[in-house]
């Protein structure tokens, strides 16, 4: 019979209980006092599961020769069995001794080396936030019967709870028995007594030896950290270059005209082919330059944008945590061998670098790699460049704002061919598109750009292009939050935001699904208008409004210049369209009365069908504003949108010109910016057309920005900015 610990019973006397209790804070904080103890022995005639212990599948209470203990047993190969508990740490406890008995039987590890029998611990503060890891005693093979174990540990400052997690960690089979689990308060361990401190000292000494060795290797190899980087030395003539590994499967060494190099090859997008190398960084190295020669043959990238040929680089600290990195990549074959290089800073605390040439889930391809070198370089130029980038990043940062509803604009409605607010005042929307959320779910300086348009350029509206793919996809919550931050940023400035579903051709059901969700969120928000589809094209007016079959696209369209290969293929397939009216119906089904913006055909340029019987039904909402996108190759302004502007409000949702003409159409049909821009702005001002310029980004044409300093381009950005500030332009003639 066991000797019981002195514990106060916490269950009613009439209830049979197990010996599991916590001493008073005063008692438990005293040195030598147990603040948590379980011996699994029942008290009373009826046995209960021990209080405070979970009972997941695979856990059971066992008894042998009158002794009770808890057992974890693998139920399904590879599935974890864990007894998760949180143990409160009494005030004043600075260190503890954890003692227990264990027995491991029939253990078969899982697929990874750490899939074994173990006890994981972590420390949490009063808010239950993780503040550090505790001891992790583990066993990878059977024990010789019961064994008594003990570990002592200093608590991190602020620790109030221990996450106690004994488990069979994804093992294929096995039983893990535990008994006499006790946590006892002890005096704080001195550095000499502290196993964690001693382990860190030993690790630091070992790391110093490795880094000293790396320095000697680098000096021996003429200043490069990569030994035999040209792969010509093969001292034992076994076909494997000295200091290089034994690649398997789709990797090996090839020789041409006496020159040996590393070859990676893949014929399936289902696999990643990688050569892994990890090198210690000598002490004192602050910057490195990696150089190499490569040849890419028959490279066909995979399904995702990052499925290509690349060299992945990671800088690691002593614990293996990534501190920095960056990949050099290509998405197409090279014309023979190419020499490449990359310079990188060694961040503070970095002690190793991972170097990983990779064919990343490509459909096919061969990567040949040769003449690798990794040499220390002067860090000063890189540090100066980093300081400049950090300053740019700080300049471009804008914190999300809390809603300031007292500043929000008044809700808009359509009255005739104009917009009015709730006070009956006419509102003329003038602003800019703030793009990038249609190609990058993280956006590119979205909030800062909104501030610039509204605070510095005098706009009163933002058009924000978005994609349902990102809204519904992985990371959708963060995507929706950024959209909402943008809405608040605009509304807090008394401005409006046109939410643009940036899709092409003709509406699909998934677009209606998007609008049901988006309209539910922004139902009757005074600052939000809904632009239902960016640029419809390639259908009849009947299909445009009411839906119908949209045939396979026979030739590329304007939007193909901006789509990925997968998007092009998807966009070219025939499908059943639900029509623009169905998108309006989806919005109104939520009770949202917000103004809807509806683009015409010919990439939202042509609105002529609206006057020929194809106007949409608003179902009693705040109205429809029709949208046209006008660029320097578009002709027939009067019929395409000015006639419609006499009866309906118009949003020129995209407009602009670039000094560099578009390559997806003949240059000779594109009017020069210096005659087109002032005339277009004059037209907008003459007819008081609502407009959002395309676009406030230095890389998306027509470009309004030279760079991310927000300096406007001379050919479009400056004129648009001037117009927003009230400068008048003259229409010379209609196109």
Secondary structure by P-SEA (a helix, b strand, c coil): ccccccccccccccccccccccccccccccccccccccccccccccccccccccccccbbbbbcccccbbbbbbccccbbbbbbbbbbbcccccbbbbbbccccccccccccccccbbbbbbbbccccccccccbbbbbccccccbbbbbbbbbbccccccccccccccccccbbbbbcbbbbbbbccccccccaaaaaaaaaaaaaaaaaaaaaaaaaaacccccccccccccccccccccccccccccbbbbbcccbbbbbbbbccccbbbbbbbbbbbcccccbbbbbbccccccccccccccccbbbbbbbbccccccccbbbbbbccccccbbbbbbbbbbcccccbbbbbbcccccccbbbbbcbbbbbbccaaaaaaaaaaaaaaaaaaccccccccccccccbbbbccccccccccbbbbbbbbbbccccccccccaaaaaaaaacccccccbbbbbbbcccccccaaaaaaaaaaaaaaaaaaacbbbbbcccccccccaaaaaaaaaaaaaaccccccccccccccccccccccccccccccccccccccccccaaaaaaaabbbbbccaaaaaaaaaccccccbbbbbbccccccccccccccccccccccbbbbbbbbcccccccccccaaaaacbbbbcccccccccccccccccccccccccaaaaaaaaaaaccbbbccccccccccccccccccccccccaaaaaaaaabbbbbbcccc
